[in-house]
Amino acid sequence: MKNKKRIKTLLIYLIMLFFTVITIGPFIFTLLISLKGAQEGIFTTVLPQDPTLSNYVDAFRGANFGAFLLNTAIATGLAVPLNILFCSLAAYPLARMDFRGKTLALTVIISTMAVPFQLFMAPLFQLTGDLGLRNSYLGLIVLQVGTAFGIFLVRQAYLTIPKALEESAYIDGANIFQVWFRVVLPMIKPTLITLGIYTFTFTWGDYLWPLLNTTNSDMYTLSIGLAQLSQSFSGANMKLISAASLMTTIPSIFIFIWLQRYFVGTTSGAVKG
């Protein structure tokens, strides 16, 4: 009986190790390539013989990565707080108020999550052009503000809060905005941070929409810059591409690790309502 249990435990650990290697392996491989010098072959050795950061310096300078990084940081810095604000505002009446068409509105919002983005590309491209939002930071983040996923996520969090808390605040003389801002929002902080991480990751790594909505190279983001660098692919540039890829990816990983503790409790209302 004990042997069967040990074998079962061993198999579980082996499976976990297998998926860990699959997940982390490409990242480590990319890191090792990015540290190799100009005279080293990419596949001749696994470990770099003379580790260097020159590839990071060359990628940052030669590919105009500084400007791309600034554009991406500004767009992401705008998208995260605005999406949290608009989603939390839009979700509150859907969770707490009764009005005509509420069910229909919620159904339409949720249904949009099942529609591929490619169906919206042409009308959105035309709309941003008519509004003068092309080649602008607002144009870059227009898809990341007031997302259907964010509205649904925050609404589910609102439903986990007892109405008695809000009613007590109303009795004490608070208005609806004060109840929402001072009572409700602090109680769903983990959900708001989760939404912020989701928005950060999606905006930081978005490629298709910035490519469509920017015709001026001064407004290019990191993803577009990385794609341009990849187009000149060669054995030598592979090291630069690896360095640029890591510089693009590391901020998202850092943000996730830093804020992952706030994920606790965000799924408690996933099936409510």
N, C-alpha and C positions, 0 to 999 in steps of 0.2 A: 504493500500500500504506500509506504514511504517512497519507494523507488519510483512508482508511477507519479507521485506528486512532484518529486525532484525532476523527472523527465519533462513533466508538463511545465514546471517553472523554467527549466532550461530552454524549452522551445519558445516560451513567451519572450524570454530575454533575447534569444537569437533573432526572433522576428522584429523585436524593437530595435536591436542593433542594426539589422538589415535596413529598415526604413530610416534610421538615423544616418547611416552611411549614404543612402540615396539622397537624403535631404541636405546634409552638410557637405558631402563629397564635392559637388561642383563648386561650392563656395571656396573650399580649401584649395582645390585645383586652380581656380582662378587667382587666388591670393599668391600661390607659389609662382605662377607664370608672371604675375605683375612684378615680382621681386627679382626677376632674372635680369642680368646685364645684357648689353647690346651684343656681346660676342657669344653668349650662351644660346644653345639650341632650345627650342620650346619643349621638344619631346625626348631629347637626348638623356636628360637626367630628371628625376622627380623633384629633388630639392635644389634650390638655387645654390650654385657654388660660391658666388660672391653677392649676397643680397644687397640690393640697392633700391632707393626710392626715386631714382631718376625718371622712371616711367611715369610716376605720378606727377612730377614736376613738368615733364614734357607734355603730358596729356592736358594738364591744367593750363599751360601757356599756349601750346600750339593749337589746340582745338577750341580756343576761346571759351574754355570751360568756366572761367570766372563770370562772364556775362550770362551764360546759360544758367549757372548756379544762382545768380542774383535773381533772374527772372522767375526761376522755379520757386525760390524761397519767398519772393513777394507774392506770387500767385497762391502758394500754399498757405502763407500767413494770412491772406485775406479769406480764402475759402473755408478754413477750419472754423473760425469764430462766427462767420456769417451763416454757415450751414447749421451750426449748433443753434444759433439764435432763431433762424427762420423755421427750422424743424420743430424746436421746442414751442414756438408760438403757434404754428399750424396744428400741432398734435394736441394741444390742450383742449380746444373746443371739441375735437373729435373724441376725446376721452371723457370730458366732464359736462359738456353742454348738450341739450336736446334742441335740435332745430330741424326744420324740414329739409330733406335731402341729405341728411347726415350719412345714412347708410350708403347711398349712391356715391357720395363724395369719397368715402373711405374705399368703396369697391373700385372706383376709377383709379384712385391713387395706388392701390395695391396692384391693380391690373397692369399699370404701366411698367412694373418691374419685370413683367414677362415679355415685354415688347423689345426686340433687339434694337440696339442703338442705331444700327445701319438704316433703319426705317425713318429715323428722325434726322439723319445727317443733312439731307438736302434742304428741308424747310428750316432747320436751325441755322445752317450756313447762310441762307437767304435772309433770315431774320436778323442775325448779327450784322450782316452787311447793311441792311436797311436802318438799323439803329446806330450804326457807326461804331460797332464794338470790335471790329477786326483789328488785329495788331494792337490790342490793349489788354491790360491785366483783367479787367472786368469780362472781356470776351473769353479769356482763358478759363475763368472760374464759373461761367454762367451755368454750366451743367452740374457743378458741385454744390450749388446753393439751393436749399429746399428740396432735397432729394426724397423720393418716395420711400426708399429704405429707411432714411433717417426719421421721417415722419412716423412710419409704422413702428420703428424701434422705440422712439420716445413715447408714443402713445401707449405701448404695452407697459412701459415703466410707470406711466401715470396711473394705469389701472391697478397697480399693486399698492398704491397709497390709500389708506382709509379716508373716506370722505369726511369722517368726523373731525379730522385735523383741520381741514379747510373750513368746515362749518364753524368750528371754534374760533378761527381767525376772523370770519365774517362777523361773528357775535361781538368780538373785541373791537370792531369798527374798521377792519381792513377792507380795502376795495379789491376787485378781482386781480388787478395787476400786482398789488402787494402780496396777495395770497400766492399767486403764481411765482413771483420772484423770490419772496422771503421764506415761504413755507414749502412749496412743491419742488422747486429746482434744487435746493440743497439736498433733498432726499433722493434725487435720482442722479447724483454726481457721477457714480460709476458708469451709468448709461451714457451720460453726456461725454465723458472722457473716451468711452469706447467709440462713440460716433466721431469724436475728434480724431482718434487714431485711424479709423476707417477713411475719413475724409483726407487726412494727411497722406496716407499711403496711396490712395487712388489718385489724388491730385499730383503728388510728387512723381509718380511713375507713369502718368497718362501720356500717351503718344499720339493716338489717332486724332483727337480733337485739337490739340495744339498744332498739329501738322496741317489740319484743314483750315484753321482759323487764323493762322499767321503766315503772311507773305513776306514780312520784313524779317531778315535774319537777326536783327537786333532784339526781336521778341522771342527767339527760339528758346526752348526749355532744354533741360538736361537730356531727356529722352531723344529729342530730335538731334541734339549734338552728338549723342552716342551713336545714333543711326548713321549720321554723316561720316563719323570716324570709321564705322564698320564698312562703309561702302568702298573705302580705300584699303580693303583687307589684304594683308600679306603676312608672311612669317614674322617680319619685323614689327608690323603694326599690331600683331596679336598681343604683344606685351602692353602696348599703349591702350588697346581696347579693354584688356583685363583690368588695368589700373583705373580707367575711366568707369568701367562697370561697377567696380567696388566703391568708387567715390559717389556714384549715383545711388547705390543700394544701402550703404552704411547708415545714412541718416534715418531711414525707415526702420532698420533693425534696432538702432539705438533708441528711437522713440518707443518702439514696441516693448523692448526689454525694460525701459525706464518706467513705463506706465502699465505694465501687464498686471500688477496687483489689483488695479481697479476693475479688471474683468470679473472679479468675484462678485456674484450677485446680479450680473447683468442679464442672466437668462431666467431669473426667477419668475418673470412675468411673460415668458415667451408664449405660453398657451392660454393666457388669461384673456377674457373678453371675447 
